[in-house]
Amino acid sequence: MTEERKKGEVEELREVLDVVSERIPGLLRGLRDVLYSKDAAANMADAVATFYKKLVEAGIPKEDALDMARGYMINLRDILGRKGLGGINLGDDLDLDKKEED
């Protein structure tokens, strides 16, 4: 591989990474808004309440049904782990509310 071709590939990679770094904060912000919106909270509350009610109706003791309903709730940090995707701290080091610069 020639030196000039290597430089061209490095420049292409740099351009791709620049685009990705510009778009990831917006994508994460959108994901956060979908998962933690008022509508998402209401839907989760309805789902958990229905789950609990159905367990009790099926004869599961209330205490066990409550434990199962608690386990039914999913938190994004539980899914992704404390460090988030690929070791990125979601919201700790990244200011998702920062206005994008034009």
Secondary structure, DSSP 4 states (H G I P E B T S, - for coil): --HHHHHHHHHHHHHHHHHHHHHHHHHHHHHHHHHTSHHHHHHHHHHHHHHHHHHHHTT--HHHHHHHHHHH---HHHHH-TT-GGG--TTTSS-TTSPPP-
